[in-house]
Amino acid sequence: MPVPQSCPLCAAAADRQSAVVGRVYGDNNRGVFHCAVCDVRYLHPGLGAEEEAKLYAAEFESFMADRAAPGAGWEAPEKHISANETQRLRRMTHLEPLLRSSRRILEVGCSSGFMLYPLVASGHECIGIEPSGVFSDFVRSRGLRCFPTLETMIADGKAKERFDLILHYYVLEHIGDPVAFLRRQLALLRPGGRIVFEVPNVNDALTTVYEIPAYERFIWVVSHRWYFSEASLAHAIKAAGGRGEIRLDQRYDLSNHLVWARDGRPGGLGRFTAILGQEIEDQYRQALIEARRCDTLIGMVSN
Ligand SMILES: [Zn+2]
């Protein structure tokens, strides 16, 4: 495997780059490297445009269905909506203070549109970006405007107005040039507007505390171009010309972590909560956030 010439995020020299894993899930010829300067971890060699397009259009759902646990909800859009209700409610706690008046909202990578339907119902104007044919057809069938890419939306005269809120959840880690991606969205914000997005935290307890081998094999995957920490995400936001804060959150519960430890696979969400009690789950979640070993980083970014 060739060694990177420089960090693809901060351009630090080759001698500051070190290998994390020699191969990733889905591709034996690519590995992950770490930059000691900006702290980002990244797929190397990166994907070419053609390989990327192939991965993100038709193949994406079947790829995700293969690796997700039964019931995770990639099989059908309707199932995807109900499977994500807990995540939607968690995300809304961060969005609600930004939704006090009627807003124009864009979600990049809206999948089944589960974030957007309740926002439309409460009076916000929503547009989705979704490259996957199955999902984008479904979103349009529910009456929302949905474009395959940001470029096609900008080319559409009726959609060129700017946004109060731009959302993307678990998208940035898949993007070839995350700095250009954020910069372009900053240009689409109205004055006072905000980009709110989530990425996985590379310092997740499953890897940095419990060191579960099966989880190690699961996270280093060809569809992830980047693995962000608080420091490397702050670097990307600043490089894009944005400012704001990074919040910490925990998506998965103690039950999920127990199943990872026992069976070496995902899918345990809520399984033991009836016995543990919600208070234990809440305390566990809070402890991981306070230890900065939680699974989710939330960017709240403005111009
Ligand atoms: Zn770097």
Residues whose N, C-alpha, C, O or C-beta is under 5 A from the ligand:
A	BS01	ZN	C7 L9 C10 A11 A12 C35 V37 C38 D39
